[in-house]
Amino acid sequence: MTTKNKNIPTLRHLPSKEQSTAVKARESWHVLGIMAEFIEATEKLSAIRPSVSIFGSARTPVDHPYYVLTENIARALSDSGFAVISGGGPGIMEAANKGAFAGESPSVGLNIELPFEQSGNPYQNISLTFRHFFARKVAFAKYASAYVVMPGGFGTLDEMFEALTLIQTNKGRRIPIILVGSAFWAGLIDWIKSHLLGEGMISPSDMDLFEVVETPEQVLASIFHFYEKRTFNPSDSETEKLLDL
């Protein structure tokens, strides 16, 4: 293999020892802050099982059909024994927390500090606040027995495709990923079929990693069907996978 000698800078190349020390100290505190977020999430969420993570747009108004549908789905899940985890903010996240808050099981909000859009909703039995998106995303994936994906924007798509990637690559636990609203998702699914599948970017079996439904009853039926012959708790091997998220 051909190699080239390159001048690759390190902390040793900083102009002064004091500056190098300051950079290392700041990064060390940053790492400790990340660790604290993981520890708090573990303490508060480890026993909250089974649970379902619900995703969707923060911009959905309270009188929109998507909001009402999400609230009904979350209430049905909560009354069926599932804790409901949302992003803790407005829109679809609020609807998810509101429905669960009115039900029998805990309503969980994984809030994120953002310069705009995000403010915590009042319907949370358990509330955590994250500074780091990736720590929050691990919490969504690690403690969920299913994903319910409502209509949403970039953040919703990010969460959905991250879950699909973790399962596809066998880095995450296989759980139901349920997209709600065929009218909203049809264009994306057609594109996935024609381009990702059609050009060999994914396997035909990858299309089975998600399902599209319309109603709260279908959401529940999909989850219970998936777990007919398995438990909601992760197996030992799945637990090991989740430790590596």
C-alpha positions as CSV (number, residue, x, y, z in Angstrom):
1,M,0.0,0.0,0.0
2,T,1.3,3.4,-0.9
3,T,1.5,5.9,1.9
4,K,2.2,9.6,2.1
5,N,3.8,11.4,5.0
6,K,1.5,14.3,5.9
7,N,1.7,16.9,8.6
8,I,-1.3,16.1,10.7
9,P,-1.8,18.5,13.5
10,T,-2.5,17.4,17.1
11,L,-3.0,19.3,20.4
12,R,0.8,19.3,20.7
13,H,0.9,21.8,17.8
14,L,-1.2,24.4,19.6
15,P,0.8,27.6,20.2
16,S,1.0,27.2,24.0
17,K,0.7,24.5,26.6
18,E,-1.9,26.5,28.4
19,Q,-4.1,26.5,25.3
20,S,-3.7,22.8,24.9
21,T,-4.6,22.2,28.5
22,A,-7.7,24.4,28.2
23,V,-8.9,22.5,25.1
24,K,-8.4,19.1,26.8
25,A,-10.2,20.3,29.9
26,R,-13.2,21.6,28.0
27,E,-13.5,18.4,26.0
28,S,-13.2,16.3,29.2
29,W,-16.1,18.2,30.7
30,H,-18.1,17.8,27.5
31,V,-17.6,14.0,27.7
32,L,-18.7,14.0,31.3
33,G,-21.8,15.9,30.4
34,I,-22.6,13.2,27.7
35,M,-22.1,10.5,30.3
36,A,-24.4,12.2,32.7
37,E,-27.2,12.2,30.1
38,F,-26.8,8.5,29.5
39,I,-26.8,7.7,33.2
40,E,-29.9,9.8,33.9
41,A,-31.7,8.1,31.0
42,T,-30.8,4.7,32.3
43,E,-31.9,5.5,35.8
44,K,-35.3,6.8,34.8
45,L,-36.2,4.6,31.8
46,S,-34.7,1.1,32.4
47,A,-37.8,-0.1,34.3
48,I,-40.3,1.6,31.9
49,R,-41.2,-1.4,29.8
50,P,-42.9,-2.1,27.5
51,S,-42.8,1.3,25.9
52,V,-43.5,2.7,22.4
53,S,-41.7,5.7,20.9
54,I,-43.9,8.0,18.9
55,F,-42.4,10.5,16.4
56,G,-43.9,13.3,14.4
57,S,-43.8,17.0,13.5
58,A,-43.4,19.6,16.2
59,R,-45.4,22.0,13.9
60,T,-48.7,20.2,13.9
61,P,-51.5,22.4,15.4
62,V,-53.8,21.0,18.1
63,D,-56.8,21.0,15.8
64,H,-55.1,19.1,13.0
65,P,-56.4,15.5,12.2
66,Y,-52.8,14.2,12.7
67,Y,-52.7,15.6,16.3
68,V,-56.1,14.1,17.1
69,L,-55.1,10.7,15.6
70,T,-51.8,10.7,17.5
71,E,-53.6,11.5,20.8
72,N,-56.0,8.6,20.2
73,I,-53.1,6.2,19.3
74,A,-51.2,7.2,22.5
75,R,-54.2,6.8,24.7
76,A,-54.9,3.3,23.2
77,L,-51.3,2.3,23.8
78,S,-51.3,3.7,27.3
79,D,-54.5,1.9,28.3
80,S,-53.1,-1.3,26.8
81,G,-50.1,-1.2,29.1
82,F,-47.5,0.6,27.0
83,A,-45.6,3.6,28.3
84,V,-45.4,6.2,25.6
85,I,-42.2,8.0,24.8
86,S,-42.1,11.2,22.7
87,G,-39.8,14.1,22.1
88,G,-41.5,16.1,24.9
89,G,-42.2,19.1,22.7
90,P,-45.2,20.6,20.9
91,G,-47.2,19.3,17.9
92,I,-47.3,15.5,17.5
93,M,-45.0,15.1,20.5
94,E,-47.5,16.9,22.7
95,A,-50.4,14.8,21.3
96,A,-48.5,11.6,22.1
97,N,-47.8,12.7,25.7
98,K,-51.3,14.1,26.2
99,G,-52.9,10.8,25.1
100,A,-50.6,8.7,27.3
101,F,-51.0,11.1,30.2
102,A,-54.7,10.5,30.2
103,G,-54.2,6.8,30.0
104,E,-53.1,4.1,32.5
105,S,-49.4,4.0,31.7
106,P,-46.6,6.6,32.0
107,S,-46.1,9.4,29.6
108,V,-42.4,10.1,28.9
109,G,-40.9,13.1,27.3
110,L,-37.3,13.2,26.0
111,N,-36.9,16.9,25.6
112,I,-34.0,18.6,23.6
113,E,-32.5,22.0,24.0
114,L,-33.0,23.9,20.7
115,P,-32.7,27.5,19.8
116,F,-36.2,27.4,18.3
117,E,-39.4,25.3,18.1
118,Q,-38.8,23.1,21.1
119,S,-40.5,23.8,24.4
120,G,-41.7,21.1,26.8
121,N,-45.3,20.2,27.0
122,P,-47.1,19.7,30.3
123,Y,-48.3,16.1,29.8
124,Q,-45.2,14.2,31.0
125,N,-45.0,11.9,34.0
126,I,-41.3,11.4,33.3
127,S,-39.3,14.3,31.8
128,L,-35.7,14.3,30.7
129,T,-33.8,17.1,29.0
130,F,-30.9,16.4,26.6
131,R,-28.4,18.7,25.1
132,H,-27.1,16.1,22.7
133,F,-29.2,14.7,19.9
134,F,-27.3,11.4,19.7
135,A,-27.8,10.6,23.5
136,R,-31.5,11.4,23.1
137,K,-31.8,9.1,20.0
138,V,-30.1,6.3,21.9
139,A,-32.8,6.6,24.6
140,F,-35.6,6.5,22.0
141,A,-34.1,3.3,20.5
142,K,-32.9,1.5,23.6
143,Y,-36.1,1.5,25.6
144,A,-38.7,1.1,22.9
145,S,-40.6,-2.1,22.0
146,A,-42.0,-0.4,18.9
147,Y,-41.8,2.8,16.9
148,V,-44.9,4.6,15.7
149,V,-44.0,7.2,13.1
150,M,-46.6,9.9,12.4
151,P,-46.3,12.5,9.6
152,G,-43.3,14.8,10.2
153,G,-40.3,16.6,8.8
154,F,-36.5,16.1,8.8
155,G,-36.3,15.1,12.5
156,T,-39.0,12.4,12.1
157,L,-37.4,11.0,9.0
158,D,-34.0,11.0,10.8
159,E,-35.5,8.9,13.6
160,M,-37.3,6.5,11.3
161,F,-34.3,5.9,9.0
162,E,-31.9,5.5,12.0
163,A,-34.2,2.8,13.4
164,L,-34.4,1.1,10.1
165,T,-30.6,1.2,9.7
166,L,-30.0,-0.2,13.2
167,I,-32.3,-3.1,12.5
168,Q,-31.0,-3.7,8.9
169,T,-27.4,-3.8,10.0
170,N,-28.3,-6.0,13.0
171,K,-26.9,-3.4,15.4
172,G,-30.3,-2.9,17.0
173,R,-33.1,-5.0,18.3
174,R,-35.8,-6.0,15.8
175,I,-39.0,-4.1,16.8
176,P,-42.1,-3.1,14.8
177,I,-41.7,0.2,12.9
178,I,-45.2,1.4,12.1
179,L,-45.8,4.3,9.8
180,V,-49.3,5.9,10.2
181,G,-51.1,7.5,7.3
182,S,-50.7,5.9,3.8
183,A,-51.6,9.2,2.1
184,F,-48.6,10.9,3.7
185,W,-46.1,8.1,3.3
186,A,-47.0,6.8,-0.1
187,G,-44.7,9.1,-2.1
188,L,-41.7,8.2,0.0
189,I,-42.4,4.5,-0.1
190,D,-42.8,4.6,-3.9
191,W,-39.4,6.3,-4.1
192,I,-37.8,3.7,-1.8
193,K,-39.2,1.0,-4.0
194,S,-38.2,2.5,-7.3
195,H,-34.8,3.9,-6.4
196,L,-33.4,2.2,-3.3
197,L,-34.8,-1.2,-4.0
198,G,-34.9,-0.8,-7.8
199,E,-31.2,0.2,-8.0
200,G,-30.1,-2.5,-5.5
201,M,-29.3,-0.1,-2.6
202,I,-31.4,-2.2,-0.2
203,S,-32.6,-5.8,-0.2
204,P,-36.2,-6.9,-0.9
205,S,-36.5,-8.1,2.7
206,D,-35.7,-4.6,3.9
207,M,-39.2,-3.6,2.8
208,D,-40.6,-5.9,5.5
209,L,-38.9,-3.8,8.3
210,F,-41.8,-1.4,8.4
211,E,-45.6,-1.4,8.0
212,V,-48.1,1.3,7.1
213,V,-51.4,1.5,9.0
214,E,-54.2,4.0,9.4
215,T,-55.9,3.6,12.8
216,P,-55.1,3.2,16.5
217,E,-56.6,-0.3,16.4
218,Q,-54.3,-1.3,13.6
219,V,-51.3,0.1,15.5
220,L,-52.1,-2.1,18.5
221,A,-52.8,-5.1,16.3
222,S,-49.5,-4.7,14.5
223,I,-47.6,-4.6,17.8
224,F,-49.4,-7.5,19.5
225,H,-49.1,-9.6,16.3
226,F,-45.3,-9.0,16.3
227,Y,-45.0,-10.1,19.9
228,E,-47.3,-13.1,19.8
229,K,-44.4,-15.5,20.1
230,R,-41.8,-13.4,21.9
231,T,-41.6,-11.3,25.0
232,F,-41.5,-7.5,25.2
233,N,-38.3,-7.6,27.2
234,P,-35.1,-7.9,25.2
235,S,-33.3,-11.3,25.2
236,D,-29.8,-11.6,26.5
237,S,-28.3,-11.2,23.0
238,E,-30.6,-8.2,22.3
239,T,-29.5,-6.6,25.6
240,E,-25.9,-6.9,24.5
241,K,-26.7,-5.2,21.2
242,L,-28.4,-2.4,23.0
243,L,-25.4,-1.8,25.1
244,D,-23.4,-1.1,21.9
245,L,-25.8,1.6,20.5
